[in-house]
Amino acid sequence: MRISFIMSSLWLSGGVQVILEYANRMCERGHQVCLVTPRNAVDEEIARMLSPLVSIQEGGFRPDKRMSWINKMRLAWELARIVPSSDVVIATHTPSTLVSFLSSKLFRHQGLLIWFYMDYPGMFSNLSVEMCLLRNAMHWHTAALVLSKYSTQELSLMTNKEIIPVGLGLSHYELLKPIEKDLSTPGDKKVILYLGDFRPRKGLQDFLHAAEIVYTEKKDIELWLALKENGKIRTNVPYKLFFRPSIHHLSELYATCDLFVSASWFEGFGLPPLEAMACGAPVVLTNSGGVQDFAIPGENCLMVPPQQPVALAEAILEVLNNPEKTRAFRKAGPCTAAKFTWEAAVDRFETALLKLIN
């Protein structure tokens, strides 16, 4: 099978890393895979993750978050021109659905059009072009692949075409292991780990607000903030900043923290809390949608509504003040994570594509 993934960029993000895993593993199974991406939009770290069997086609120009709609159209046209002859053309990030449309209608590429839907409306609330694509892209795609049941339900409101959940696996699973931790060591600070960035929907400010509330009651806490970009942190709570930690370092942070907190507003899946569970970290998270595929409140985590820092603070305190609950979550997390393997996900992905083109 000849598969082309249309990428908005190859910059570091959860969605891009998911596509890389599928691309690498489909190549290992003997398929030809190409990533079509804008020029000068390949992150060095991402490039190192790519198998040499995966080809990259770069075209157009480097994208910019502040691009006008005219330049967005221009870039889409430039990328559509270079889509190689394929059996399957897979749009990924919502803006790339325009590329798949143009490649089919203007340049007569005959590959089956599939949308790998990993987004959500909250990503594009102030972007009219992207919202238009989100509502209409399924009109020109044969089917959609999704990561979670939540995304299936969300996309089914916009189309009656086939939606196939393929899910994902845990990358570097061999590194995501618990470390024995003495919960009774006196005098140690309780470490609360957050992983994300400064986009409002990732909930960093909600997390910091919740941490301030917790700090009024518990002075023996320290925040570990693992961020993929630099920015101003405003908080009175003691913290350490980790900029783009490697997977080796991140797995150590997961395994040695006392609590992992995710405060996202929306997620198509929500991988970091599952990675934290794999490492035996107790988890508090918001009900951001996709996390429902693995988060079982009271069994392997505590869950609160998004954008409610007070509720988030209460859940954090409930875990930090309850050693029995901490132990239960540390035990349940790795069992949950073990169910998510890339081998099973790629089986579902490959089966779905073969079924659709035959």
C-alpha positions as CSV (number, residue, x, y, z in Angstrom):
1,M,0.0,0.0,0.0
2,R,1.2,3.5,-0.8
3,I,0.2,5.9,2.0
4,S,0.6,9.7,2.1
5,F,0.0,11.6,5.3
6,I,-0.7,15.3,4.8
7,M,0.8,17.2,7.7
8,S,0.4,20.9,8.7
9,S,3.9,20.6,10.1
10,L,6.4,18.2,11.6
11,W,6.7,20.3,14.8
12,L,6.7,18.6,18.2
13,S,3.2,17.8,19.3
14,G,1.2,14.8,20.5
15,G,-0.6,14.4,17.2
16,V,2.5,14.6,15.1
17,Q,4.1,11.9,17.3
18,V,1.1,9.6,16.8
19,I,1.4,10.0,13.0
20,L,5.2,9.2,13.2
21,E,4.5,6.0,15.1
22,Y,1.9,4.9,12.5
23,A,4.3,5.9,9.6
24,N,7.3,4.1,11.0
25,R,5.3,0.9,11.9
26,M,3.5,0.7,8.5
27,C,6.9,0.9,6.8
28,E,8.1,-1.9,8.9
29,R,5.1,-3.9,7.6
30,G,6.2,-3.3,4.0
31,H,4.0,-0.3,3.0
32,Q,5.4,2.8,1.3
33,V,4.8,5.9,3.5
34,C,5.3,9.5,2.6
35,L,4.8,12.6,4.9
36,V,3.8,15.7,2.9
37,T,4.7,18.8,4.9
38,P,5.4,22.6,4.5
39,R,9.0,23.6,3.8
40,N,11.2,24.3,6.8
41,A,8.6,22.9,9.2
42,V,10.5,19.8,10.4
43,D,11.5,19.8,14.0
44,E,15.0,18.2,14.6
45,E,13.7,16.1,17.4
46,I,10.8,14.8,15.3
47,A,13.2,14.1,12.4
48,R,15.3,11.9,14.7
49,M,12.2,9.8,15.5
50,L,11.5,9.0,11.8
51,S,12.5,5.7,10.2
52,P,14.8,6.1,7.2
53,L,12.1,4.1,5.3
54,V,9.6,7.0,5.6
55,S,10.0,9.6,2.9
56,I,9.3,13.4,3.3
57,Q,8.0,15.7,0.7
58,E,8.4,19.4,1.5
59,G,6.7,22.1,-0.4
60,G,5.4,25.6,-0.2
61,F,6.7,27.7,2.6
62,R,7.1,27.7,6.4
63,P,3.6,28.1,8.0
64,D,2.9,30.8,10.6
65,K,0.1,30.9,13.2
66,R,-0.8,34.4,12.0
67,M,-1.1,33.5,8.3
68,S,-3.9,35.2,6.4
69,W,-6.5,33.0,4.8
70,I,-5.1,33.8,1.4
71,N,-1.7,32.5,2.5
72,K,-3.4,29.4,4.0
73,M,-5.0,28.7,0.6
74,R,-1.7,29.3,-1.2
75,L,0.1,26.9,1.1
76,A,-2.6,24.3,0.7
77,W,-2.4,24.6,-3.1
78,E,1.4,24.2,-3.0
79,L,1.2,21.1,-0.9
80,A,-1.5,19.6,-3.0
81,R,0.8,19.8,-6.0
82,I,3.4,17.6,-4.5
83,V,1.2,14.8,-3.0
84,P,2.7,11.6,-4.6
85,S,0.7,9.0,-6.3
86,S,-0.9,7.0,-3.5
87,D,-3.4,4.3,-2.7
88,V,-4.5,6.3,0.4
89,V,-4.1,10.0,1.1
90,I,-4.7,10.7,4.8
91,A,-5.4,14.3,6.0
92,T,-4.3,14.8,9.7
93,H,-4.6,18.2,11.3
94,T,-7.8,19.9,10.1
95,P,-6.1,22.5,7.8
96,S,-4.6,19.6,5.9
97,T,-8.1,18.4,4.8
98,L,-8.0,21.3,2.3
99,V,-4.8,19.8,0.8
100,S,-6.4,16.4,0.3
101,F,-9.4,18.1,-1.3
102,L,-7.2,20.1,-3.7
103,S,-5.0,17.2,-4.5
104,S,-8.0,15.2,-5.6
105,K,-10.0,17.8,-7.4
106,L,-7.4,20.0,-9.1
107,F,-4.4,17.6,-9.5
108,R,-6.4,14.4,-10.0
109,H,-4.6,12.3,-7.5
110,Q,-6.7,9.1,-7.4
111,G,-5.9,7.9,-3.9
112,L,-8.7,7.2,-1.4
113,L,-9.2,10.2,0.9
114,I,-9.2,9.5,4.6
115,W,-9.3,12.0,7.5
116,F,-7.4,11.0,10.6
117,Y,-9.5,13.2,12.9
118,M,-7.5,14.1,16.1
119,D,-8.8,17.6,16.6
120,Y,-11.8,19.1,18.4
121,P,-13.8,22.3,17.8
122,G,-12.2,24.1,20.8
123,M,-8.9,24.3,18.9
124,F,-10.4,26.6,16.3
125,S,-12.9,28.7,18.1
126,N,-11.5,32.0,16.7
127,L,-10.4,30.6,13.3
128,S,-13.1,30.9,10.7
129,V,-11.3,29.0,7.9
130,E,-10.4,26.0,10.1
131,M,-13.9,25.9,11.6
132,C,-15.4,25.8,8.1
133,L,-13.1,22.9,7.2
134,L,-13.9,21.1,10.5
135,R,-17.6,21.2,9.7
136,N,-17.3,20.2,6.0
137,A,-14.2,18.1,5.5
138,M,-16.1,14.8,5.7
139,H,-18.0,15.7,2.6
140,W,-14.9,14.9,0.5
141,H,-13.4,12.1,2.5
142,T,-14.5,8.5,2.3
143,A,-14.1,7.7,6.0
144,A,-12.5,8.9,9.2
145,L,-10.0,7.3,11.6
146,V,-10.1,8.5,15.2
147,L,-8.2,7.9,18.4
148,S,-11.0,7.6,20.9
149,K,-14.7,6.9,21.5
150,Y,-15.2,10.6,22.4
151,S,-13.9,11.7,19.0
152,T,-16.2,9.1,17.3
153,Q,-19.2,10.7,19.1
154,E,-18.0,14.2,18.3
155,L,-17.4,13.6,14.6
156,S,-20.7,11.6,14.2
157,L,-22.5,14.9,14.8
158,M,-21.0,16.2,11.6
159,T,-21.3,13.2,9.3
160,N,-23.0,9.9,8.7
161,K,-19.9,8.4,6.9
162,E,-17.9,5.6,8.5
163,I,-15.8,6.5,11.5
164,I,-13.3,3.9,12.6
165,P,-11.6,4.0,16.1
166,V,-8.0,2.9,15.8
167,G,-6.6,4.2,19.0
168,L,-2.9,4.4,19.8
169,G,-0.2,2.8,21.9
170,L,2.4,3.9,24.4
171,S,5.7,4.8,22.7
172,H,8.9,3.9,24.5
173,Y,6.9,1.6,26.7
174,E,10.1,-0.1,27.9
175,L,11.0,3.2,29.6
176,L,7.6,4.0,31.2
177,K,8.0,1.9,34.3
178,P,7.3,2.6,38.0
179,I,10.1,3.2,40.5
180,E,9.7,2.1,44.0
181,K,9.0,5.2,46.1
182,D,9.0,5.4,49.9
183,L,5.8,7.2,50.7
184,S,6.6,7.6,54.4
185,T,9.8,9.7,54.1
186,P,9.3,12.6,56.5
187,G,10.2,16.2,55.6
188,D,10.1,15.6,51.8
189,K,8.1,18.0,49.6
190,K,5.2,16.5,47.7
191,V,6.0,16.9,44.0
192,I,3.1,17.7,41.6
193,L,4.0,17.3,37.9
194,Y,2.4,19.1,35.0
195,L,3.2,18.5,31.4
196,G,1.9,20.9,28.6
197,D,2.4,24.4,27.2
198,F,1.0,27.9,27.3
199,R,-2.0,27.5,25.0
200,P,-5.1,28.3,27.2
201,R,-6.8,25.0,26.3
202,K,-4.0,23.0,27.9
203,G,-5.1,24.4,31.3
204,L,-1.7,25.6,32.6
205,Q,-3.3,28.7,34.3
206,D,-6.0,26.6,35.8
207,F,-3.4,24.3,37.2
208,L,-1.4,27.1,38.7
209,H,-4.5,28.6,40.2
210,A,-5.4,25.2,41.7
211,A,-1.8,24.9,43.0
212,E,-2.1,28.3,44.8
213,I,-5.2,27.0,46.6
214,V,-3.5,23.8,47.6
215,Y,-0.4,25.8,48.8
216,T,-2.6,27.7,51.3
217,E,-3.3,24.4,53.0
218,K,-0.1,22.5,52.3
219,K,3.2,24.3,52.3
220,D,5.2,21.1,51.6
221,I,4.6,21.0,47.9
222,E,6.7,21.7,44.9
223,L,5.6,22.0,41.2
224,W,7.5,20.4,38.4
225,L,6.5,22.1,35.1
226,A,7.6,20.2,32.0
227,L,6.9,22.6,29.1
228,K,7.7,22.5,25.4
229,E,8.2,26.3,25.1
230,N,9.6,29.1,27.3
231,G,7.3,31.5,28.9
232,K,6.5,33.5,32.0
233,I,5.4,31.5,35.1
234,R,3.5,33.5,37.7
235,T,3.0,31.6,40.9
236,N,3.9,31.9,44.6
237,V,4.3,28.1,44.8
238,P,7.9,26.8,44.6
239,Y,8.5,25.2,41.2
240,K,11.1,23.7,38.9
241,L,10.9,24.2,35.2
242,F,11.9,21.4,32.7
243,F,12.1,22.5,29.1
244,R,11.3,19.8,26.5
245,P,12.6,16.9,28.6
246,S,13.8,13.8,26.7
247,I,11.6,10.7,27.0
248,H,14.2,9.2,29.4
249,H,14.0,12.3,31.6
250,L,10.2,12.6,31.3
251,S,9.8,8.9,32.4
252,E,11.9,9.6,35.4
253,L,9.7,12.7,36.3
254,Y,6.6,10.7,35.9
255,A,7.9,7.8,38.1
256,T,9.3,10.0,40.9
257,C,6.5,12.6,41.3
258,D,3.9,12.3,44.0
259,L,1.1,13.3,41.7
260,F,0.6,14.0,38.0
261,V,-2.1,16.6,37.0
262,S,-3.6,17.2,33.6
263,A,-5.8,20.3,33.4
264,S,-6.7,20.3,29.6
265,W,-10.0,21.6,28.4
266,F,-10.2,19.3,25.4
267,E,-8.2,16.3,24.2
268,G,-8.7,13.9,21.2
269,F,-7.1,11.3,23.4
270,G,-4.8,12.8,26.1
271,L,-1.6,10.8,26.2
272,P,0.4,12.3,29.1
273,P,-1.9,11.1,31.9
274,L,-1.7,7.5,30.4
275,E,2.1,7.8,30.3
276,A,2.1,8.9,33.9
277,M,-0.1,5.9,34.8
278,A,2.4,3.6,33.1
279,C,5.1,5.0,35.4
280,G,2.9,4.4,38.5
281,A,2.2,8.1,39.2
282,P,-1.2,8.9,40.9
283,V,-3.2,11.0,38.4
284,V,-5.7,13.8,38.8
285,L,-7.2,15.0,35.5
286,T,-10.0,17.0,33.9
287,N,-12.7,15.4,31.8
288,S,-11.3,16.6,28.6
289,G,-13.0,14.1,26.4
290,G,-10.6,11.5,25.0
291,V,-9.3,10.6,28.4
292,Q,-12.5,8.7,28.9
293,D,-11.0,5.8,27.0
294,F,-8.6,5.0,29.9
295,A,-9.5,7.2,32.9
296,I,-11.7,5.4,35.5
297,P,-12.5,7.9,38.3
298,G,-11.9,6.4,41.7
299,E,-10.1,3.3,40.3
300,N,-7.0,4.8,38.5
301,C,-7.5,8.5,38.9
302,L,-9.6,11.4,40.2
303,M,-11.5,13.3,37.5
304,V,-13.0,16.8,37.7
305,P,-14.7,19.1,35.1
306,P,-12.4,21.3,33.0
307,Q,-11.8,25.0,33.9
308,Q,-12.7,24.6,37.5
309,P,-9.5,25.2,39.6
310,V,-11.3,24.9,42.9
311,A,-12.5,21.4,42.1
312,L,-9.0,20.6,40.7
313,A,-7.4,21.8,44.0
314,E,-9.8,19.7,46.0
315,A,-8.9,16.6,44.0
316,I,-5.2,17.2,44.4
317,L,-5.6,17.6,48.2
318,E,-7.7,14.4,48.3
319,V,-4.9,12.4,46.8
320,L,-2.0,14.1,48.6
321,N,-3.7,13.6,52.0
322,N,-4.7,10.0,51.4
323,P,-1.8,7.5,51.2
324,E,-4.2,4.6,50.7
325,K,-5.7,6.2,47.6
326,T,-2.2,7.0,46.4
327,R,-1.1,3.4,46.7
328,A,-4.3,2.2,44.9
329,F,-3.7,4.6,42.0
330,R,0.0,3.6,41.8
331,K,-1.0,0.0,41.5
332,A,-3.9,0.5,39.0
333,G,-2.1,2.8,36.6
334,P,0.4,0.4,35.1
335,C,-2.4,-2.2,34.6
336,T,-4.4,0.4,32.6
337,A,-1.5,1.5,30.5
338,A,-0.5,-2.1,29.6
339,K,-3.7,-2.4,27.5
340,F,-2.5,0.3,25.0
341,T,0.0,-1.3,22.6
342,W,1.2,0.0,19.3
343,E,1.1,-3.5,17.8
344,A,-2.7,-3.7,18.4
345,A,-3.3,-0.1,17.2
346,V,-1.4,-0.6,13.9
347,D,-3.3,-3.9,13.4
348,R,-6.5,-1.9,13.6
349,F,-5.1,0.9,11.4
350,E,-3.8,-1.5,8.7
351,T,-7.0,-3.5,8.7
352,A,-9.1,-0.4,8.3
353,L,-7.2,0.9,5.3
354,L,-7.1,-2.4,3.5
355,K,-10.9,-2.8,4.0
356,L,-11.6,0.7,2.7
357,I,-9.5,0.4,-0.5
358,N,-10.8,-3.1,-1.3
